[in-house]
Amino acid sequence: MSDKARVVGAIALAGCLIGLSGCDWWPPALQQRIGELEAKVTAAATAEKEKNALLKKVADVSQAAEDCKAQSAQMAQAQADLKAKVDQLQTALADAQAKLKSKSKPTKGKSKK
C-alpha cells in the first residue's frame, strides 16, 4: 500500500470515529419532534400509572362489595334463625298460656254456700 492510500485511510477512519462519537447539534425540527415524543411517553406513563391506580380502586371496591354481600347473606341467615326461634317461643308461650288457662278454670262442682 502506498503512503497516499494510508493517509486517505487514516483520514477516513478519523472521520468515522468523529462521526460515531456524536454531534451536539440537532436540527430544530428534530429537536421539536424529540420533545413531542418525550411528552407523549411521559403522558403515556402517567396515564398508565393512573389506570393502574384506578384498577386497584375498582378491585378494592369490588372486594368490599363482595364482603358486603357475604355479610348481608350472613345477616339474612341470622335473621331467619331468630325469626324461627321467636316463632317457636311464641308457640311455646301460647301453649303455656293455654295450659295455665285450663288449670285455672274454676270447677263448677265446688261452690260455697
DRENPA-3360 file (N, C-alpha, C; in nm, 2 decimals, always signed):
BEGIN
1 = MSDKARVV = +0.08/-0.12/+0.00/+0.00/+0.00/+0.00/+0.09/+0.13/+0.00 ~ +0.04/+0.22/-0.07/+0.12/+0.34/-0.08/+0.09/+0.43/+0.04 ~ +0.18/+0.53/+0.06/+0.16/+0.62/+0.17/+0.04/+0.71/+0.15 ~ +0.00/+0.74/+0.02/-0.11/+0.82/-0.01/-0.24/+0.74/+0.04 ~ -0.25/+0.61/+0.01/-0.36/+0.53/+0.05/-0.37/+0.52/+0.20 ~ -0.26/+0.51/+0.27/-0.26/+0.50/+0.41/-0.31/+0.64/+0.47 ~ -0.27/+0.75/+0.42/-0.32/+0.88/+0.47/-0.47/+0.89/+0.44 ~ -0.52/+0.85/+0.33/-0.66/+0.86/+0.30/-0.74/+0.76/+0.39;
9 = GAIALAGC = -0.68/+0.65/+0.42/-0.75/+0.55/+0.51/-0.75/+0.61/+0.65 ~ -0.64/+0.67/+0.69/-0.64/+0.73/+0.83/-0.74/+0.84/+0.84 ~ -0.75/+0.92/+0.74/-0.85/+1.03/+0.74/-0.99/+0.98/+0.74 ~ -1.01/+0.88/+0.66/-1.15/+0.81/+0.66/-1.18/+0.75/+0.80 ~ -1.08/+0.69/+0.86/-1.10/+0.63/+0.99/-1.13/+0.73/+1.09 ~ -1.05/+0.84/+1.09/-1.07/+0.95/+1.18/-1.21/+1.01/+1.16 ~ -1.25/+1.03/+1.04/-1.39/+1.08/+1.01/-1.50/+0.99/+1.06 ~ -1.48/+0.86/+1.05/-1.58/+0.77/+1.10/-1.59/+0.78/+1.25;
17 = LIGLSGCD = -1.47/+0.78/+1.32/-1.47/+0.79/+1.46/-1.53/+0.92/+1.51 ~ -1.50/+1.03/+1.45/-1.57/+1.15/+1.48/-1.72/+1.15/+1.46 ~ -1.76/+1.09/+1.35/-1.90/+1.07/+1.32/-1.97/+0.99/+1.42 ~ -1.90/+0.88/+1.47/-1.97/+0.79/+1.56/-1.97/+0.84/+1.70 ~ -1.88/+0.94/+1.73/-1.87/+0.99/+1.87/-1.99/+1.08/+1.90 ~ -2.06/+1.13/+1.80/-2.18/+1.20/+1.82/-2.16/+1.35/+1.79 ~ -2.27/+1.41/+1.78/-2.28/+1.55/+1.75/-2.38/+1.62/+1.84 ~ -2.34/+1.74/+1.89/-2.43/+1.80/+1.98/-2.53/+1.89/+1.91;
25 = WWPPALQQ = -2.52/+1.91/+1.79/-2.62/+1.99/+1.72/-2.72/+1.91/+1.65 ~ -2.85/+1.94/+1.68/-2.96/+1.87/+1.62/-3.05/+1.98/+1.55 ~ -3.10/+1.95/+1.43/-3.19/+2.04/+1.37/-3.31/+2.08/+1.45 ~ -3.36/+2.20/+1.45/-3.47/+2.24/+1.53/-3.60/+2.16/+1.51 ~ -3.62/+2.12/+1.39/-3.74/+2.03/+1.37/-3.73/+1.90/+1.44 ~ -3.61/+1.84/+1.43/-3.58/+1.72/+1.50/-3.59/+1.73/+1.65 ~ -3.54/+1.84/+1.70/-3.55/+1.87/+1.85/-3.69/+1.88/+1.89 ~ -3.77/+1.95/+1.81/-3.91/+1.96/+1.84/-3.98/+1.83/+1.84;
33 = RIGELEAK = -3.95/+1.75/+1.74/-4.02/+1.61/+1.73/-3.97/+1.53/+1.85 ~ -3.85/+1.53/+1.89/-3.80/+1.46/+2.00/-3.87/+1.50/+2.13 ~ -3.89/+1.63/+2.15/-3.96/+1.69/+2.26/-4.11/+1.64/+2.26 ~ -4.17/+1.64/+2.15/-4.31/+1.59/+2.14/-4.32/+1.44/+2.18 ~ -4.23/+1.36/+2.13/-4.23/+1.22/+2.16/-4.20/+1.20/+2.31 ~ -4.11/+1.27/+2.37/-4.08/+1.26/+2.51/-4.20/+1.30/+2.59 ~ -4.28/+1.40/+2.55/-4.40/+1.44/+2.62/-4.51/+1.33/+2.61 ~ -4.52/+1.27/+2.49/-4.61/+1.16/+2.47/-4.58/+1.04/+2.56;
41 = VTAAATAE = -4.45/+1.01/+2.57/-4.40/+0.90/+2.65/-4.43/+0.93/+2.80 ~ -4.41/+1.05/+2.84/-4.44/+1.09/+2.98/-4.59/+1.09/+3.01 ~ -4.67/+1.13/+2.91/-4.81/+1.13/+2.93/-4.86/+0.99/+2.93 ~ -4.81/+0.90/+2.85/-4.85/+0.76/+2.85/-4.81/+0.69/+2.98 ~ -4.69/+0.72/+3.03/-4.65/+0.67/+3.16/-4.74/+0.71/+3.27 ~ -4.78/+0.84/+3.27/-4.87/+0.90/+3.37/-5.01/+0.83/+3.36 ~ -5.05/+0.82/+3.24/-5.18/+0.76/+3.22/-5.18/+0.61/+3.26 ~ -5.08/+0.54/+3.24/-5.06/+0.40/+3.28/-5.07/+0.39/+3.44;
49 = KEKNALLK = -5.00/+0.49/+3.50/-5.00/+0.49/+3.65/-5.14/+0.52/+3.70 ~ -5.21/+0.61/+3.64/-5.34/+0.65/+3.68/-5.44/+0.53/+3.65 ~ -5.42/+0.46/+3.54/-5.50/+0.35/+3.51/-5.48/+0.24/+3.61 ~ -5.36/+0.21/+3.65/-5.33/+0.11/+3.75/-5.39/+0.14/+3.88 ~ -5.38/+0.27/+3.92/-5.44/+0.32/+4.04/-5.59/+0.30/+4.04 ~ -5.65/+0.33/+3.93/-5.80/+0.32/+3.92/-5.84/+0.17/+3.92 ~ -5.76/+0.09/+3.85/-5.79/-0.06/+3.86/-5.78/-0.11/+4.00 ~ -5.68/-0.06/+4.07/-5.67/-0.11/+4.21/-5.79/-0.06/+4.30;
57 = KVADVSQA = -5.83/+0.06/+4.27/-5.95/+0.11/+4.34/-6.07/+0.03/+4.31 ~ -6.09/+0.00/+4.18/-6.20/-0.09/+4.13/-6.20/-0.22/+4.20 ~ -6.08/-0.28/+4.21/-6.06/-0.41/+4.27/-6.10/-0.40/+4.42 ~ -6.05/-0.29/+4.49/-6.09/-0.27/+4.63/-6.24/-0.26/+4.65 ~ -6.30/-0.18/+4.57/-6.44/-0.16/+4.58/-6.52/-0.29/+4.55 ~ -6.47/-0.36/+4.45/-6.54/-0.49/+4.42/-6.52/-0.59/+4.54 ~ -6.40/-0.59/+4.60/-6.39/-0.68/+4.72/-6.48/-0.63/+4.83 ~ -6.49/-0.50/+4.85/-6.58/-0.45/+4.96/-6.72/-0.49/+4.93;
65 = AEDCKAQS = -6.76/-0.48/+4.80/-6.90/-0.52/+4.76/-6.92/-0.67/+4.79 ~ -6.82/-0.75/+4.76/-6.83/-0.90/+4.78/-6.84/-0.92/+4.93 ~ -6.76/-0.85/+5.01/-6.77/-0.86/+5.16/-6.91/-0.82/+5.21 ~ -6.96/-0.71/+5.16/-7.09/-0.67/+5.20/-7.20/-0.77/+5.16 ~ -7.19/-0.83/+5.04/-7.28/-0.94/+5.00/-7.28/-1.06/+5.10 ~ -7.15/-1.10/+5.13/-7.14/-1.21/+5.22/-7.19/-1.18/+5.36 ~ -7.17/-1.06/+5.41/-7.22/-1.01/+5.54/-7.37/-1.01/+5.54 ~ -7.43/-0.96/+5.43/-7.57/-0.95/+5.41/-7.63/-1.09/+5.41;
73 = AQMAQAQA = -7.57/-1.18/+5.35/-7.62/-1.32/+5.35/-7.62/-1.38/+5.49 ~ -7.51/-1.35/+5.56/-7.50/-1.40/+5.70/-7.61/-1.34/+5.79 ~ -7.63/-1.21/+5.77/-7.73/-1.14/+5.85/-7.87/-1.19/+5.81 ~ -7.90/-1.22/+5.69/-8.03/-1.28/+5.65/-8.04/-1.42/+5.71 ~ -7.94/-1.50/+5.71/-7.95/-1.63/+5.78/-7.97/-1.61/+5.93 ~ -7.90/-1.52/+5.99/-7.92/-1.50/+6.13/-8.06/-1.45/+6.16 ~ -8.11/-1.36/+6.07/-8.25/-1.31/+6.09/-8.35/-1.43/+6.08 ~ -8.33/-1.51/+5.98/-8.42/-1.63/+5.96/-8.41/-1.72/+6.08;
81 = DLKAKVDQ = -8.29/-1.74/+6.14/-8.28/-1.82/+6.26/-8.35/-1.76/+6.38 ~ -8.33/-1.63/+6.39/-8.40/-1.56/+6.50/-8.55/-1.56/+6.49 ~ -8.60/-1.54/+6.36/-8.74/-1.55/+6.34/-8.80/-1.69/+6.37 ~ -8.73/-1.79/+6.34/-8.77/-1.93/+6.37/-8.77/-1.94/+6.52 ~ -8.67/-1.89/+6.59/-8.67/-1.90/+6.74/-8.79/-1.83/+6.80 ~ -8.81/-1.70/+6.75/-8.93/-1.62/+6.80/-9.06/-1.70/+6.78 ~ -9.07/-1.76/+6.66/-9.20/-1.83/+6.63/-9.21/-1.95/+6.73 ~ -9.10/-2.02/+6.75/-9.10/-2.13/+6.84/-9.13/-2.08/+6.99;
89 = LQTALADA = -9.08/-1.97/+7.03/-9.11/-1.92/+7.16/-9.25/-1.87/+7.17 ~ -9.30/-1.81/+7.06/-9.44/-1.77/+7.07/-9.54/-1.89/+7.08 ~ -9.50/-2.00/+7.01/-9.58/-2.12/+7.01/-9.58/-2.18/+7.15 ~ -9.46/-2.18/+7.21/-9.44/-2.23/+7.35/-9.52/-2.15/+7.45 ~ -9.51/-2.01/+7.43/-9.59/-1.92/+7.52/-9.74/-1.95/+7.50 ~ -9.79/-1.96/+7.38/-9.93/-1.98/+7.36/-9.97/-2.11/+7.43 ~ -9.89/-2.22/+7.41/-9.92/-2.35/+7.48/-9.92/-2.33/+7.63 ~ -9.82/-2.26/+7.68/-9.81/-2.24/+7.83/-9.93/-2.16/+7.88;
97 = QAKLKSKS = -9.97/-2.06/+7.80/-10.09/-1.98/+7.84/-10.22/-2.07/+7.84 ~ -10.23/-2.15/+7.74/-10.35/-2.24/+7.73/-10.35/-2.33/+7.84 ~ -10.24/-2.39/+7.88/-10.23/-2.49/+7.99/-10.27/-2.41/+8.12 ~ -10.21/-2.29/+8.14/-10.24/-2.22/+8.26/-10.39/-2.18/+8.26 ~ -10.44/-2.14/+8.15/-10.58/-2.10/+8.15/-10.67/-2.22/+8.18 ~ -10.64/-2.34/+8.13/-10.72/-2.46/+8.15/-10.71/-2.51/+8.30 ~ -10.59/-2.49/+8.36/-10.58/-2.52/+8.50/-10.64/-2.43/+8.60 ~ -10.65/-2.30/+8.56/-10.71/-2.20/+8.65/-10.86/-2.18/+8.63;
105 = KPTKGKSK = -10.92/-2.26/+8.55/-11.07/-2.25/+8.54/-11.13/-2.30/+8.66 ~ -11.23/-2.23/+8.71/-11.30/-2.27/+8.84/-11.38/-2.39/+8.80 ~ -11.38/-2.49/+8.89/-11.47/-2.60/+8.87/-11.61/-2.57/+8.92 ~ -11.71/-2.62/+8.86/-11.85/-2.59/+8.89/-11.90/-2.67/+9.01 ~ -11.83/-2.78/+9.03/-11.88/-2.87/+9.14/-11.85/-2.81/+9.28 ~ -11.76/-2.73/+9.29/-11.72/-2.68/+9.42/-11.78/-2.54/+9.44 ~ -11.89/-2.53/+9.50/-11.94/-2.40/+9.52/-11.97/-2.38/+9.67 ~ -11.95/-2.27/+9.72/-11.96/-2.24/+9.86/-12.11/-2.19/+9.89;
113 = K = -12.16/-2.24/+10.00/-12.29/-2.20/+10.04/-12.29/-2.14/+10.18;
% end
